Amino acid sequence: MDYGVINETLMFDACETRKCVNVTITDDLVDEQKELFTYTLTRTPSLDPRIELDPIDGTVEIIDSDVVGLAVTSYTISESDEVVEVCINAVGTTSSCPSTESFHVTLSTSDQTA
C-alpha cells in the first residue's frame, strides 16, 4: 500500500468553500502497476440535516515512478568452449525485486566480424 490511512473529520466554517487533507504517498522503490484508492465522505451525527450529503466517493490513482533497467556483459571466449551463457540482469532501485510485473525482451545475435 503506497498511501497513508486517513480518518479525519472536516469542519467547514460559515461561507468556507474548501477543505483539504494531505494523504501521504510512499515511494517504495519497486516497479509496480498503478494503484488506486478511494476516499469517502459520510455524514457525521452532528451534520445539519439541511445539508445534503449522500455517501460520496473520490478516487486517487498513483502512477509508479520506479524504472527497471537491463544490464548486459561482454564476453571473450575460446571456440573450444563450445557454449557461452549470456546473462541479462534486470536492475532497479531495489536489487531484491526490480519489478513486481513480468516483462519480455528479445535477445538476438548478429554478425559483428570485421
MDAnalysis code that builds the backbone (N, CA, C; Angstrom):
import MDAnalysis as mda
import numpy as np

u = mda.Universe.empty(342, n_residues=114, atom_resindex=np.repeat(np.arange(114), 3), trajectory=True)
u.add_TopologyAttr("name", ["N", "CA", "C"] * 114)
u.add_TopologyAttr("resid", np.arange(1, 115))
u.add_TopologyAttr("resname", ["MET", "ASP", "TYR", "GLY", "VAL", "ILE", "ASN", "GLU", "THR", "LEU", "MET", "PHE", "ASP", "ALA", "CYS", "GLU", "THR", "ARG", "LYS", "CYS", "VAL", "ASN", "VAL", "THR", "ILE", "THR", "ASP", "ASP", "LEU", "VAL", "ASP", "GLU", "GLN", "LYS", "GLU", "LEU", "PHE", "THR", "TYR", "THR", "LEU", "THR", "ARG", "THR", "PRO", "SER", "LEU", "ASP", "PRO", "ARG", "ILE", "GLU", "LEU", "ASP", "PRO", "ILE", "ASP", "GLY", "THR", "VAL", "GLU", "ILE", "ILE", "ASP", "SER", "ASP", "VAL", "VAL", "GLY", "LEU", "ALA", "VAL", "THR", "SER", "TYR", "THR", "ILE", "SER", "GLU", "SER", "ASP", "GLU", "VAL", "VAL", "GLU", "VAL", "CYS", "ILE", "ASN", "ALA", "VAL", "GLY", "THR", "THR", "SER", "SER", "CYS", "PRO", "SER", "THR", "GLU", "SER", "PHE", "HIS", "VAL", "THR", "LEU", "SER", "THR", "SER", "ASP", "GLN", "THR", "ALA"])
u.atoms.positions = np.array([
    [0.859, -1.167, 0.000],
    [0.000, 0.000, 0.000],
    [0.907, 1.233, 0.000],
    [0.724, 2.076, -1.000],
    [1.594, 3.236, -1.190],
    [0.970, 4.547, -0.710],
    [0.005, 4.472, 0.190],
    [-0.634, 5.691, 0.688],
    [-0.968, 5.524, 2.166],
    [-1.090, 6.655, 2.851],
    [-1.416, 6.636, 4.270],
    [-2.910, 6.519, 4.503],
    [-3.269, 5.955, 5.632],
    [-4.674, 5.805, 6.011],
    [-5.115, 7.074, 6.746],
    [-6.261, 7.595, 6.342],
    [-6.797, 8.829, 6.928],
    [-8.215, 8.560, 7.424],
    [-8.529, 9.068, 8.595],
    [-9.899, 9.080, 9.107],
    [-10.032, 10.388, 9.881],
    [-10.494, 11.410, 9.206],
    [-10.458, 12.753, 9.769],
    [-11.803, 13.443, 9.578],
    [-12.238, 14.170, 10.583],
    [-13.459, 14.964, 10.484],
    [-13.086, 16.365, 10.011],
    [-13.781, 16.833, 8.980],
    [-13.529, 18.166, 8.426],
    [-14.620, 19.119, 8.901],
    [-14.223, 20.299, 9.340],
    [-15.189, 21.305, 9.780],
    [-15.145, 22.483, 8.820],
    [-16.285, 22.750, 8.198],
    [-16.419, 23.908, 7.324],
    [-17.011, 25.054, 8.134],
    [-16.301, 26.159, 8.203],
    [-16.845, 27.351, 8.845],
    [-17.867, 27.990, 7.907],
    [-18.685, 28.894, 8.439],
    [-19.677, 29.591, 7.622],
    [-18.989, 30.242, 6.424],
    [-19.539, 30.056, 5.246],
    [-19.057, 30.605, 3.973],
    [-17.745, 29.975, 3.484],
    [-17.212, 29.021, 4.186],
    [-15.985, 28.352, 3.730],
    [-16.347, 27.364, 2.623],
    [-15.576, 27.378, 1.547],
    [-15.918, 26.570, 0.375],
    [-14.944, 25.430, 0.091],
    [-13.862, 25.335, 0.849],
    [-12.868, 24.315, 0.508],
    [-12.125, 23.841, 1.754],
    [-11.949, 22.540, 1.845],
    [-11.116, 21.909, 2.877],
    [-10.225, 20.895, 2.172],
    [-8.991, 20.779, 2.626],
    [-8.046, 19.833, 2.026],
    [-7.425, 18.974, 3.119],
    [-7.104, 17.758, 2.760],
    [-6.432, 16.824, 3.660],
    [-5.236, 16.259, 2.916],
    [-4.096, 16.218, 3.571],
    [-2.902, 15.626, 2.962],
    [-2.870, 14.129, 3.239],
    [-2.755, 13.340, 2.185],
    [-2.589, 11.893, 2.293],
    [-1.154, 11.590, 1.883],
    [-0.411, 10.953, 2.755],
    [0.989, 10.647, 2.479],
    [1.091, 9.550, 1.428],
    [1.917, 9.792, 0.407],
    [2.204, 8.810, -0.636],
    [3.611, 8.284, -0.387],
    [3.772, 6.962, -0.427],
    [5.051, 6.318, -0.141],
    [5.705, 5.860, -1.434],
    [6.952, 6.270, -1.648],
    [7.736, 5.782, -2.782],
    [8.478, 4.545, -2.301],
    [8.009, 3.357, -2.740],
    [8.537, 2.114, -2.192],
    [9.686, 1.508, -2.989],
    [10.164, 2.170, -4.023],
    [11.331, 1.741, -4.797],
    [11.139, 0.423, -5.528],
    [9.908, -0.015, -5.756],
    [9.628, -1.241, -6.501],
    [8.761, -0.882, -7.696],
    [9.148, -1.357, -8.882],
    [8.350, -1.147, -10.081],
    [7.065, -1.952, -9.949],
    [5.930, -1.321, -10.152],
    [4.648, -1.996, -9.996],
    [3.591, -1.290, -10.830],
    [2.433, -1.929, -10.948],
    [1.328, -1.309, -11.671],
    [0.794, -0.125, -10.879],
    [-0.012, 0.692, -11.579],
    [-0.632, 1.817, -10.887],
    [-1.518, 1.291, -9.761],
    [-1.680, 2.104, -8.750],
    [-2.529, 1.750, -7.618],
    [-3.645, 2.780, -7.495],
    [-4.788, 2.328, -7.045],
    [-5.936, 3.207, -6.830],
    [-6.370, 3.120, -5.376],
    [-6.801, 4.248, -4.842],
    [-7.516, 4.195, -3.573],
    [-8.668, 5.173, -3.640],
    [-9.689, 4.900, -2.852],
    [-10.855, 5.776, -2.811],
    [-10.898, 6.487, -1.463],
    [-11.554, 7.620, -1.481],
    [-11.856, 8.317, -0.232],
    [-13.352, 8.585, -0.228],
    [-13.937, 8.525, 0.940],
    [-15.387, 8.601, 1.066],
    [-15.774, 9.687, 2.063],
    [-16.757, 10.489, 1.683],
    [-17.356, 11.467, 2.598],
    [-18.646, 10.864, 3.129],
    [-18.801, 10.869, 4.438],
    [-20.021, 10.342, 5.051],
    [-20.557, 11.349, 6.062],
    [-21.805, 11.204, 6.365],
    [-22.496, 12.099, 7.295],
    [-22.005, 11.832, 8.720],
    [-21.719, 12.904, 9.453],
    [-21.419, 12.776, 10.883],
    [-22.710, 13.008, 11.657],
    [-22.807, 12.501, 12.876],
    [-24.053, 12.681, 13.644],
    [-24.434, 14.146, 13.835],
    [-23.451, 15.030, 13.889],
    [-23.753, 16.442, 14.151],
    [-24.046, 17.250, 12.885],
    [-24.032, 16.633, 11.722],
    [-24.255, 17.374, 10.476],
    [-25.700, 17.855, 10.400],
    [-25.855, 19.128, 10.119],
    [-27.178, 19.736, 9.972],
    [-27.957, 18.958, 8.914],
    [-29.155, 18.481, 9.238],
    [-29.925, 17.689, 8.278],
    [-30.308, 18.460, 7.013],
    [-30.198, 19.788, 7.045],
    [-30.493, 20.569, 5.839],
    [-29.365, 20.484, 4.815],
    [-28.226, 19.971, 5.223],
    [-27.100, 19.816, 4.294],
    [-27.197, 18.438, 3.663],
    [-27.317, 18.427, 2.335],
    [-27.436, 17.161, 1.620],
    [-26.067, 16.515, 1.479],
    [-26.012, 15.263, 1.856],
    [-24.767, 14.521, 1.695],
    [-25.079, 13.041, 1.594],
    [-25.080, 12.562, 0.384],
    [-25.098, 11.124, 0.182],
    [-23.652, 10.679, 0.318],
    [-23.404, 9.424, 0.631],
    [-22.003, 9.000, 0.618],
    [-21.381, 9.327, -0.737],
    [-20.291, 10.038, -0.696],
    [-19.612, 10.479, -1.913],
    [-18.222, 9.862, -1.918],
    [-17.869, 9.235, -3.031],
    [-16.545, 8.626, -3.175],
    [-15.728, 9.374, -4.210],
    [-14.452, 9.534, -3.931],
    [-13.483, 10.059, -4.889],
    [-12.385, 9.021, -5.061],
    [-11.618, 9.150, -6.110],
    [-10.562, 8.181, -6.404],
    [-9.246, 8.902, -6.638],
    [-8.169, 8.306, -6.153],
    [-6.814, 8.782, -6.418],
    [-6.066, 7.643, -7.098],
    [-5.385, 7.960, -8.192],
    [-4.585, 6.979, -8.923],
    [-3.113, 7.317, -8.710],
    [-2.341, 6.348, -8.248],
    [-0.906, 6.538, -8.027],
    [-0.170, 5.867, -9.178],
    [0.543, 6.669, -9.963],
    [1.345, 6.154, -11.071],
    [2.748, 5.888, -10.543],
    [3.240, 4.687, -10.775],
    [4.553, 4.301, -10.263],
    [5.652, 5.087, -10.958],
    [6.663, 5.492, -10.195],
    [7.759, 6.290, -10.748],
    [9.069, 5.511, -10.842],
    [9.044, 4.236, -10.470],
    [10.272, 3.448, -10.478],
    [10.550, 2.895, -11.871],
    [11.819, 2.731, -12.186],
    [12.248, 2.302, -13.516],
    [13.059, 1.018, -13.388],
    [12.808, 0.085, -14.300],
    [13.606, -1.134, -14.382],
    [14.542, -1.001, -15.567],
    [15.792, -1.324, -15.363],
    [16.767, -1.302, -16.450],
    [17.304, -2.702, -16.688],
    [17.976, -2.862, -17.795],
    [18.614, -4.138, -18.112],
    [20.103, -3.907, -18.257],
    [20.892, -4.791, -17.668],
    [22.350, -4.688, -17.737],
    [22.889, -5.916, -18.462],
    [23.840, -5.679, -19.345],
    [24.463, -6.773, -20.096],
    [25.965, -6.740, -19.869],
    [26.612, -7.858, -20.167],
    [28.053, -8.000, -20.012],
    [28.635, -8.465, -21.331],
    [29.840, -8.009, -21.667],
    [30.556, -8.513, -22.848],
    [31.408, -9.701, -22.424],
    [31.549, -10.663, -23.307],
    [32.271, -11.896, -23.002],
    [33.376, -12.117, -24.026],
    [34.478, -12.721, -23.607],
    [35.526, -13.202, -24.502],
    [35.711, -14.682, -24.199],
    [35.513, -15.514, -25.233],
    [35.623, -16.959, -25.036],
    [36.448, -17.572, -26.156],
    [36.836, -18.809, -25.967],
    [37.547, -19.583, -26.978],
    [36.540, -20.450, -27.723],
    [36.789, -20.711, -29.024],
    [35.903, -21.593, -29.790],
    [35.764, -22.952, -29.130],
    [36.808, -23.395, -28.436],
    [36.755, -24.712, -27.802],
    [35.781, -24.748, -26.618],
    [35.343, -23.599, -26.158],
    [34.360, -23.564, -25.066],
    [32.995, -24.080, -25.515],
    [32.711, -24.032, -26.790],
    [31.501, -24.551, -27.433],
    [30.213, -23.812, -27.074],
    [30.101, -23.276, -25.880],
    [28.874, -22.590, -25.453],
    [29.261, -21.387, -24.606],
    [28.516, -20.312, -24.756],
    [28.658, -19.182, -23.846],
    [27.280, -18.898, -23.246],
    [27.239, -18.759, -21.963],
    [25.995, -18.395, -21.295],
    [25.953, -16.870, -21.212],
    [25.005, -16.274, -21.917],
    [24.838, -14.824, -21.933],
    [23.734, -14.486, -20.932],
    [24.044, -13.650, -19.975],
    [23.082, -13.315, -18.918],
    [22.680, -11.843, -19.005],
    [21.420, -11.603, -18.814],
    [20.876, -10.247, -18.781],
    [20.341, -10.038, -17.368],
    [20.727, -8.963, -16.745],
    [20.301, -8.674, -15.380],
    [19.276, -7.550, -15.367],
    [18.149, -7.810, -14.738],
    [17.162, -6.757, -14.510],
    [17.600, -6.005, -13.268],
    [17.685, -4.700, -13.389],
    [18.126, -3.878, -12.267],
    [17.110, -2.770, -12.037],
    [16.929, -2.438, -10.800],
    [16.015, -1.359, -10.437],
    [16.558, -0.639, -9.236],
    [15.693, 0.101, -8.591],
    [16.127, 0.854, -7.424],
    [16.269, -0.036, -6.202],
    [15.730, -1.240, -6.271],
    [15.940, -2.223, -5.208],
    [16.390, -3.520, -5.849],
    [17.495, -4.075, -5.407],
    [18.075, -5.236, -6.071],
    [17.304, -6.522, -5.814],
    [16.570, -6.615, -4.728],
    [15.879, -7.860, -4.417],
    [14.661, -8.095, -5.306],
    [14.065, -7.050, -5.822],
    [12.884, -7.194, -6.669],
    [12.766, -5.967, -7.567],
    [13.443, -5.986, -8.727],
    [13.388, -4.801, -9.583],
    [12.003, -4.522, -10.160],
    [11.143, -5.554, -10.273],
    [9.806, -5.328, -10.813],
    [8.837, -6.350, -10.246],
    [7.651, -5.913, -9.888],
    [6.608, -6.844, -9.463],
    [5.780, -7.307, -10.655],
    [6.118, -6.845, -11.842],
    [5.422, -7.213, -13.070],
    [6.347, -8.029, -13.963],
    [5.785, -9.013, -14.667],
    [6.555, -9.770, -15.658],
    [6.747, -8.921, -16.900],
    [7.852, -9.115, -17.597],
    [8.068, -8.427, -18.865],
    [8.927, -9.297, -19.764],
    [8.885, -9.032, -21.063],
    [9.632, -9.807, -22.052],
    [10.557, -8.890, -22.831],
    [11.726, -9.397, -23.176],
    [12.638, -8.726, -24.098],
    [13.101, -9.773, -25.101],
    [13.530, -9.324, -26.264],
    [14.034, -10.233, -27.290],
    [15.542, -10.134, -27.342],
    [16.207, -11.267, -27.299],
    [17.653, -11.336, -27.450],
    [17.919, -11.973, -28.803],
    [18.706, -11.315, -29.630],
    [19.059, -11.884, -30.936],
    [20.539, -11.650, -31.189],
    [21.133, -12.510, -31.988],
    [22.550, -12.378, -32.332],
    [22.675, -11.792, -33.724],
    [23.793, -11.129, -33.971],
    [24.088, -10.610, -35.313],
    [25.595, -10.652, -35.510],
    [26.025, -10.779, -36.750],
    [27.439, -10.916, -37.092],
    [28.140, -9.571, -36.967],
    [29.205, -9.528, -36.184],
    [29.983, -8.308, -35.999],
    [31.428, -8.490, -36.462],
    [31.678, -9.516, -37.290],
    [33.036, -9.793, -37.755],
    [33.486, -8.712, -38.717],
    [34.732, -8.265, -38.547],
    [35.271, -7.218, -39.420],
    [35.651, -7.785, -40.765],
])
